Amino acid sequence: MTGYPILGVEMRVVDPNDQDVPHDGKSIGELIARGDGIMKGYWNQPESSAEALRGGWFHTGDMATVDKDGCFLIVDRKKDIIVSGGENISSLELEKILLAHPAVLEACVIPVPDQKWGEVARALIVLKPEAQLTEAELLEFSRSHLAHYKCPRAVDFVESLPKTGTGKILKKDLRKKYWQGQETLRADFKTAKESGKPA
């Protein structure tokens, strides 16, 4: 999604400390907004409302960039952004590249734990019928289109991906398998992500 704020709505892209990120079209932060048409809060959820509306701005949970002309580009959901070694990686951007490979039917990218980087990208791939593809071939394909730090560190080929009734991939369910037994690392890294400090 790309565009400018509508009349009567202010928008910003901010870091974990709610400070504006550079308007360079590259720096990723959370999209926040305020205006007469923005919600007043969640029904009967005062704590969630206070968190989402802190500082008088609605924190959307969308991660975005903004360029020098004030044009916004949503790149991912906050919960799906992969923070690897302090770098924000958009799972959607990576999935788009993987889906461009002629052998790939479906692609899902999730964060998995890593002792050095906190978390790294891992791709779960469903191949097209009769298609053949190796992990090395797909990794090389992704590296030919993206900076290496954005590319997955590993690939799992699966028969199918779990989905909701509307066809949305259940990334939360997929992440559970890889984070099992890593609760301490996960908790420490979650705290670091929210504070903007390295784990």
N, C-alpha and C positions, 0 to 999 in steps of 0.2 A: 504494500500500500504506500503510495507516494502522494504528497500534496502539501498544501498550505493550510493554516488554521482558518476556519470559517469565521465570519463576522461575529464578534462578541465572545470569542473563545481565545484564550492565551495558551500557548503550548511551549514546553521546554523539554530538553533532553538533559538528564542529570546523572551524576555518578552516585555511588552508594552513600555519600555524605550530602546528597541533594544540592551539589554544586554543578553549575552548567559545564557540560563537556565542550570542547572546541567545536566551532561551527565549520568543520572541514569536510563533512560528508563521509568521514571514516570512523571517527570516534563513536563508540557505542555506549549508550546509557539508557536509563528508563525514561519513557515518555510520560510526562505529567501535564495536567491541564487544569484550567479553572475558567469559570464563566457561568452565566445564568442558567445554562442548560445542563450543567454538570450535576450529578446526583448529590443529595444531601447526606446519604449514608446508607448502610445496609439495614434492612428491616430487623429490629430487635437484636442487633449485633454491635453494641457500642464500642467494644474493643477493636473489632475488625474495621469499623468505620473510622475510629481515631487513627489507626495505622494507615489506612488507605488515603485519608484526607489530611495527613499531617502537614503543618505549615500552610494550610489553606489551599493546597493543591491536591488534585486527585491523582494518585499514583496508579497508572493503568495496568502495570504488569507487562506492558509491551516494551520491547527493547528496540531502539531506533537510532538513527543518525540524523543530523541536520546540517545542511550546507551553508555556505556564506550568504546565500540568497534567502535563507529561511525555509527551504523546502525540506520536509520531513520524509524519511523512509523507514518504515517498520521492518525490522530484520528478523525478529523472533519473539517468542514469549520469554519473559524473564526466567521462568522455571525451566525452560529448555536451553537457555544459553549455557555453553560450556566454557568454564573459566579455567584455562590451562596455563599454569605458570604466570598468572596475572593477565593473560591475553583473553579477550572475549571472542569466542568462536560461535557463529550462528549455525545451529543445526540445520536450519532451513536452507541456508546458502550451500552447505555441503551436500544436503540431500538433492538439491536441484542439479548439482554437478554429477552426482552418482546416477541419477535418473536419466542423464543424457547418454550414458553408455548403452549401446544397442542391445546388450544382453540382460539389462536390469529391468525387471518389471516393477518392483517396489523397493524403496529404500527408507530406512529409519536410522537416524544418528542420535546416540545417547551419550551422556557422560558416564565414564566408568572410573573407579578409584585408581590412583597412581601415587606411589609413595614419594616420587620426586616432584611431580607437577600438580599434585592435588587431585586432578581429574584430567582425563584425556578423552578424545572422541573415539567411539567405536561404532562401526556400521553394521547394521543387520539388513541383509539383502535377500530378496526373493527374485530368483532368475526367471526369465521368460521360458515357456515350455521348450524343451530340447536345447536350450542355450547352455553353453559351457563357459566358465570363467573362473580364474584362480584369484586368490587373495592378492598375490603379487601383481597381477595384471590390473586389478581394480585400484590398488594403491598407486600404481604408476600413472594410471589414467587420472586420478584425482590430483596427483602432484603436478601433472602437466597443465592443470587448469587453475590451481590455487596455490597460495603460499604454503610451504610444507607444514608450518605450525598449525594450519587450519585442517589439515588432512587427517583422516582416521589413522589410528595406530594399529588397528586390527579390524578384520572383517569376519563376521559370522554369516554363513549362508543358511537360510531357514526356509521351510516349506511355506510358511504363512506368518503374518503379523497379526496380533490381536487387535480388534477394532471395536469401537462403539457401534451402536445401532445406526449412526449416521455416517459411518465409514472412517471416523477419525482414529488414527493409530494410538493405542494406549501405551504411551511412552512410560508412564509411571509404573505400569505392570512390568514392562521390560527392564526397567532400571533395577527393580528389586533383586533380581537374580545376581546381578553383578556387585551390588552393594552389600549383600548378605555377609555377615561376619566382619564388615568394615564399618560398623556403627560409630566407633570412636573417631575414625578418620573422617567419616561423613559429617558427624556433628561438628568437629573442629573446623572442617572446611566450609561448612554452611555458615558458621559464625564468622569466619574470615571473609566470605563472599559478601555477607551483609554489612560488615564493617569497612570493607574496602582494603583491609590489611592482609598481607600474606599469611598463609597458615603456618 
